[in-house]
Amino acid sequence: MSYNGWKNKETWLVNLWIGDSLTMDQEAGCEINAAYIELMVDEMASALLDGPDANGFMTDLFNCALGEIDYHELASHYEEDE
C-alpha cells in the first residue's frame, strides 16, 4: 500500500519530518544514503526509547513502525535530486 507516493506511511513520515535536514546535509556535502538516513532515525529513536518513560508496549509499537521504513527508497529520493 502506498502513501502520498511513498512505499508506506512510515517512510513518508521520515521524509516529512527530517527531509529538510537531509537536504541541508546533502547541500553541505554529505552523502545521503540508506545507512546515513537509518543512523539519523536510530539516533532520534534512541533518545525516545531509552528515556525513563519508555515501556514495553510503546517500545514494541515504535519498533514495529521503525521496521517498516524503507531507507533505500528514501536514499534514492535524494540521489535523484543531486
CYANA upper distance limits for C-alpha pairs under 8 A (distance plus 0.5 A):
  1 MET  CA      7 LYS  CA      7.18
  1 MET  CA      8 ASN  CA      6.75
  2 SER  CA      6 TRP  CA      6.02
  2 SER  CA      7 LYS  CA      5.12
  2 SER  CA      8 ASN  CA      5.46
  2 SER  CA      9 LYS  CA      8.00
  3 TYR  CA      7 LYS  CA      6.69
  3 TYR  CA      8 ASN  CA      5.48
  3 TYR  CA      9 LYS  CA      5.91
  3 TYR  CA     12 TRP  CA      7.43
  4 ASN  CA      9 LYS  CA      8.48
  4 ASN  CA     12 TRP  CA      7.76
  6 TRP  CA     11 THR  CA      7.05
  6 TRP  CA     12 TRP  CA      6.15
  6 TRP  CA     73 GLU  CA      8.48
  7 LYS  CA     11 THR  CA      7.10
  7 LYS  CA     12 TRP  CA      8.08
  7 LYS  CA     70 ASP  CA      7.76
  7 LYS  CA     73 GLU  CA      8.25
  8 ASN  CA     12 TRP  CA      6.86
  8 ASN  CA     68 GLU  CA      8.17
  8 ASN  CA     69 ILE  CA      8.15
  9 LYS  CA     13 LEU  CA      6.50
 10 GLU  CA     14 VAL  CA      6.95
 10 GLU  CA     65 ALA  CA      6.94
 10 GLU  CA     66 LEU  CA      7.85
 10 GLU  CA     68 GLU  CA      6.75
 10 GLU  CA     69 ILE  CA      5.89
 11 THR  CA     15 ASN  CA      7.10
 11 THR  CA     68 GLU  CA      7.79
 11 THR  CA     69 ILE  CA      5.16
 11 THR  CA     70 ASP  CA      6.22
 11 THR  CA     71 TYR  CA      7.96
 11 THR  CA     74 LEU  CA      7.69
 12 TRP  CA     16 LEU  CA      6.57
 13 LEU  CA     17 TRP  CA      6.51
 14 VAL  CA     18 ILE  CA      6.33
 14 VAL  CA     19 GLY  CA      7.55
 14 VAL  CA     41 VAL  CA      8.34
 14 VAL  CA     69 ILE  CA      8.31
 15 ASN  CA     19 GLY  CA      4.93
 15 ASN  CA     74 LEU  CA      7.60
 18 ILE  CA     22 LEU  CA      6.75
 19 GLY  CA     23 THR  CA      6.63
 20 ASP  CA     24 MET  CA      6.71
 21 SER  CA     25 ASP  CA      6.58
 22 LEU  CA     26 GLN  CA      6.56
 22 LEU  CA     32 ILE  CA      7.55
 22 LEU  CA     37 ILE  CA      8.38
 23 THR  CA     27 GLU  CA      6.66
 23 THR  CA     78 TYR  CA      8.24
 24 MET  CA     28 ALA  CA      6.67
 25 ASP  CA     29 GLY  CA      7.01
 25 ASP  CA     30 CYS  CA      5.91
 25 ASP  CA     31 GLU  CA      8.49
 25 ASP  CA     32 ILE  CA      8.22
 26 GLN  CA     30 CYS  CA      5.28
 26 GLN  CA     31 GLU  CA      6.66
 26 GLN  CA     32 ILE  CA      6.72
 31 GLU  CA     36 TYR  CA      8.26
 32 ILE  CA     36 TYR  CA      6.45
 32 ILE  CA     37 ILE  CA      7.39
 32 ILE  CA     75 ALA  CA      6.66
 32 ILE  CA     78 TYR  CA      7.06
 32 ILE  CA     79 GLU  CA      7.95
 33 ASN  CA     37 ILE  CA      6.88
 33 ASN  CA     71 TYR  CA      8.49
 33 ASN  CA     72 HIS  CA      7.89
 33 ASN  CA     75 ALA  CA      5.24
 33 ASN  CA     76 SER  CA      8.13
 33 ASN  CA     78 TYR  CA      8.40
 33 ASN  CA     79 GLU  CA      8.43
 34 ALA  CA     38 GLU  CA      6.57
 34 ALA  CA     71 TYR  CA      5.28
 34 ALA  CA     72 HIS  CA      5.56
 34 ALA  CA     74 LEU  CA      7.52
 34 ALA  CA     75 ALA  CA      5.61
 35 ALA  CA     39 LEU  CA      6.56
 35 ALA  CA     71 TYR  CA      8.04
 36 TYR  CA     40 MET  CA      6.80
 37 ILE  CA     41 VAL  CA      6.75
 37 ILE  CA     71 TYR  CA      7.12
 37 ILE  CA     74 LEU  CA      8.34
 37 ILE  CA     75 ALA  CA      7.88
 38 GLU  CA     42 ASP  CA      6.44
 38 GLU  CA     71 TYR  CA      6.90
 39 LEU  CA     43 GLU  CA      6.60
 40 MET  CA     44 MET  CA      6.92
 41 VAL  CA     45 ALA  CA      6.54
 42 ASP  CA     46 SER  CA      6.44
 43 GLU  CA     47 ALA  CA      6.94
 44 MET  CA     48 LEU  CA      7.39
 45 ALA  CA     49 LEU  CA      6.48
 46 SER  CA     50 ASP  CA      6.07
 47 ALA  CA     51 GLY  CA      7.07
 48 LEU  CA     54 ALA  CA      7.75
 49 LEU  CA     54 ALA  CA      5.92
 49 LEU  CA     59 THR  CA      6.83
 50 ASP  CA     54 ALA  CA      7.00
 54 ALA  CA     58 MET  CA      7.21
 54 ALA  CA     59 THR  CA      6.87
 55 ASN  CA     59 THR  CA      6.37
 56 GLY  CA     60 ASP  CA      6.48
 57 PHE  CA     61 LEU  CA      6.67
 58 MET  CA     62 PHE  CA      6.44
 59 THR  CA     63 ASN  CA      6.51
 60 ASP  CA     64 CYS  CA      6.70
 61 LEU  CA     65 ALA  CA      7.02
 62 PHE  CA     66 LEU  CA      6.78
 63 ASN  CA     67 GLY  CA      6.70
 64 CYS  CA     68 GLU  CA      7.32
 65 ALA  CA     69 ILE  CA      7.65
 70 ASP  CA     74 LEU  CA      7.07
 71 TYR  CA     75 ALA  CA      6.61
 72 HIS  CA     76 SER  CA      6.61
 73 GLU  CA     77 HIS  CA      6.90
 74 LEU  CA     78 TYR  CA      7.36
 75 ALA  CA     79 GLU  CA      6.77
 76 SER  CA     80 GLU  CA      6.67
 77 HIS  CA     81 ASP  CA      7.15
 78 TYR  CA     82 GLU  CA      7.11
